[in-house]
Amino acid sequence: MTTSQEHVFDGRQPSAVSNALSILHVVAAAPPGITAKEIHQSLQMPRATVYRIIKHLVAEEFLVRSQDLHGFALGSRMREFSRNAAQHLRA
């Protein structure tokens, strides 16, 4: 059954997407190994929000933990995303 509510965003979803993109932007601009604390400080985003979003981004392989497990870097899904975007731009 389809309802009109299936396509309505609640107040948090656009913010969550914006926050996730902001985190990806900060990580992409930083050297590998940026910490969650540094991301939090850079964005002035609530610490719990940063950790929750990072957890999801790692689970989906958009971010990976650094080898020392103290920081983060872009993951394989971001490389895939970048490669696909480049192909579309050439078309």
Sine and cosine of phi, psi and omega as CSV:
sin_phi,cos_phi,sin_psi,cos_psi,sin_omega,cos_omega
0.00,0.00,0.74,-0.67,-0.01,-1.00
-0.97,-0.25,0.74,-0.67,0.08,-1.00
-0.85,-0.53,0.34,-0.94,0.02,-1.00
-0.92,0.40,-0.38,0.93,-0.03,-1.00
-0.95,0.30,-0.30,0.95,0.01,-1.00
-0.91,0.42,-0.39,0.92,-0.06,-1.00
-0.96,-0.29,0.15,0.99,-0.02,-1.00
-0.99,-0.16,0.78,-0.62,0.06,-1.00
-0.99,0.14,0.66,-0.75,0.17,-0.99
-0.99,0.15,0.08,-1.00,-0.11,-0.99
-0.89,0.46,-0.34,0.94,-0.09,-1.00
-1.00,-0.03,-0.49,0.87,-0.13,-0.99
-0.87,0.49,-0.78,0.62,0.01,-1.00
-0.87,0.50,-0.59,0.81,0.04,-1.00
-0.91,0.42,-0.66,0.75,0.00,-1.00
-0.89,0.45,-0.66,0.75,0.03,-1.00
-0.91,0.42,-0.71,0.70,0.02,-1.00
-0.87,0.49,-0.69,0.73,0.02,-1.00
-0.90,0.44,-0.68,0.73,0.01,-1.00
-0.89,0.45,-0.67,0.74,0.02,-1.00
-0.91,0.41,-0.60,0.80,0.05,-1.00
-0.89,0.45,-0.67,0.75,0.03,-1.00
-0.90,0.45,-0.71,0.70,0.02,-1.00
-0.88,0.48,-0.63,0.77,0.02,-1.00
-0.89,0.46,-0.70,0.71,0.01,-1.00
-0.90,0.43,-0.70,0.71,-0.01,-1.00
-0.90,0.43,-0.65,0.76,0.00,-1.00
-0.90,0.44,-0.55,0.84,-0.04,-1.00
-1.00,0.10,-0.24,0.97,-0.07,-1.00
-0.99,-0.14,0.37,-0.93,0.14,-0.99
-0.90,0.43,0.44,-0.90,0.05,-1.00
-0.81,0.58,0.64,-0.77,0.05,-1.00
0.97,-0.26,0.14,0.99,0.04,-1.00
-0.87,0.49,0.68,-0.74,-0.06,-1.00
-1.00,0.00,0.32,-0.95,0.07,-1.00
-0.88,0.48,-0.60,0.80,0.03,-1.00
-0.89,0.45,-0.67,0.74,0.02,-1.00
-0.91,0.41,-0.61,0.79,0.05,-1.00
-0.90,0.44,-0.74,0.68,0.04,-1.00
-0.83,0.56,-0.73,0.68,-0.02,-1.00
-0.92,0.39,-0.62,0.78,-0.02,-1.00
-0.91,0.41,-0.65,0.76,-0.09,-1.00
-1.00,-0.10,-0.21,0.98,-0.10,-0.99
0.80,0.60,0.63,0.78,0.02,-1.00
-0.99,-0.14,0.54,-0.84,0.03,-1.00
-0.80,0.59,0.70,-0.72,-0.06,-1.00
-0.82,0.57,-0.69,0.72,-0.01,-1.00
-0.88,0.47,-0.60,0.80,0.03,-1.00
-0.90,0.43,-0.71,0.70,0.01,-1.00
-0.86,0.51,-0.75,0.66,-0.02,-1.00
-0.89,0.45,-0.66,0.75,-0.02,-1.00
-0.90,0.43,-0.70,0.71,-0.02,-1.00
-0.93,0.37,-0.67,0.74,0.04,-1.00
-0.85,0.52,-0.67,0.74,0.02,-1.00
-0.83,0.56,-0.70,0.71,0.01,-1.00
-0.93,0.36,-0.66,0.75,0.00,-1.00
-0.91,0.42,-0.58,0.82,0.07,-1.00
-0.93,0.36,-0.69,0.72,-0.01,-1.00
-0.87,0.49,-0.55,0.83,0.00,-1.00
-1.00,-0.05,0.08,1.00,0.06,-1.00
0.92,0.39,0.38,0.93,0.15,-0.99
-0.98,0.19,-0.46,0.89,0.13,-0.99
-0.80,-0.60,0.42,-0.91,0.13,-0.99
-0.77,-0.64,0.45,-0.90,0.10,-0.99
-0.97,0.24,0.58,-0.81,0.08,-1.00
-0.93,0.36,0.28,-0.96,-0.06,-1.00
-0.86,0.51,-0.54,0.84,0.01,-1.00
-0.99,0.12,0.00,1.00,0.03,-1.00
0.92,0.40,0.24,0.97,0.00,-1.00
-0.98,-0.19,-0.24,0.97,-0.07,-1.00
-0.62,-0.79,-0.17,-0.99,-0.09,-1.00
-0.68,-0.73,0.38,-0.93,0.08,-1.00
-0.57,-0.82,0.20,-0.98,0.04,-1.00
-0.91,0.43,0.60,-0.80,-0.05,-1.00
-0.98,-0.21,-0.08,-1.00,-0.08,-1.00
-0.90,0.44,-0.54,0.84,0.01,-1.00
-0.92,0.39,-0.51,0.86,0.06,-1.00
-0.95,0.32,-0.60,0.80,0.07,-1.00
-0.90,0.44,-0.67,0.74,0.04,-1.00
-0.89,0.46,-0.71,0.70,0.02,-1.00
-0.86,0.52,-0.72,0.70,-0.01,-1.00
-0.89,0.45,-0.70,0.72,0.00,-1.00
-0.88,0.47,-0.71,0.70,0.01,-1.00
-0.91,0.42,-0.64,0.76,0.02,-1.00
-0.89,0.45,-0.67,0.75,0.00,-1.00
-0.89,0.46,-0.64,0.77,0.04,-1.00
-0.90,0.44,-0.65,0.76,0.01,-1.00
-0.92,0.38,-0.59,0.81,-0.01,-1.00
-0.94,0.35,-0.49,0.87,0.02,-1.00
-0.97,0.24,-0.40,0.92,-0.07,-1.00
-0.96,0.30,0.00,0.00,0.00,0.00
